[in-house]
């Protein structure tokens, strides 16, 4: 009979009974119980708080607002009501696969529009080829040979069920997959309208032109992405959205962090850390990247994929049910769709990895 999972030990910081600390009780998600809040440095009432910041490759959304406003409220209560000396550090993720791809694509699009790419010699042909590629990848039920004029009718023919709120596959429940299909339909429709308008020498709406950009960028990236490696190209994108995020937080009246760090500031330390993992035999280089060696890690007696029951012991239900945990469930290890939602969008060599999990 399998042994029930146990919670790891947790040692609570202690303070003398006569310590002048406010009476504050917090919920400890590890022990799943309420415990007195005692800072490690109880004499000065110093509280060091690390807060994960955004990945700065796009504008903030309502989820960011909820997250950082909630943090700000708790921070103010600790500081202003309980009189703790709070130091909050926030880190920007300004280097990851999504940022690299987005920055590279936007750079190539700018060069394309400035006619600095070889592809610019046949602008209309590129638009049509890009739309065909977009349909093939994201809306495969629509033939890639479909003309711009017929995209709307073909979408209505093959995806009417999804547009009516039904599942893509009979017998299933509509969810993220259907939402993404609707997003791709909206983009393909807008791009096709823009292409037809531009072919006829007419003006297209800004929204349709933006959809056309979203169609052209992956095509350009596939053809010319390997030529883009200048670091400043990526930092230009992240600096832009970092400033926009900071303005959003200011408009929401959220306090600025006391300390700001960025992944790019610690690239050397990250490389050194990865090298230690390699030296321990748990990672290997491939195609210019380094991958975690799941098989070697498990062969050494460790556990990579874990039962959701174990997570439910420690985490709120909303997190235990999340995509993050789902990707770690044993029966989902080979789920390509869940894997694709991770950070592996930069490389096309997934099949060459030692494990596809």
Secondary structure, DSSP 8 states (H G I E B T S, - for coil): ----------------TT------EEEETTTTEEEE---SBTTTTEEEEEEEEEETTS---HHHHHHHHHHHHHHHIIIIIS--EEEEEEEEE--SHHHHHHHHHHHHHHHHHTT-SGGGGGHHHHHHHHHHHHHHHH-TTS-TT--GGGHHHHHHHHHHHHHTT--SSTTS---HHHHHHHHHHHHHHHHHHHHHHHHTT----HHHHHHHHHHHHHHHHHHHGGG---HHHHHHHHHHHHHHHHHHHHHTT----SEEEEGGGGHHHHHHHHHHHHHTTSEEEETTEEEE-HHHHHHTT--SS--HHHHHHHS-HHHHTSHHHHTTSGGGTT-HHHHHTTTTTS-S-GGGSS---
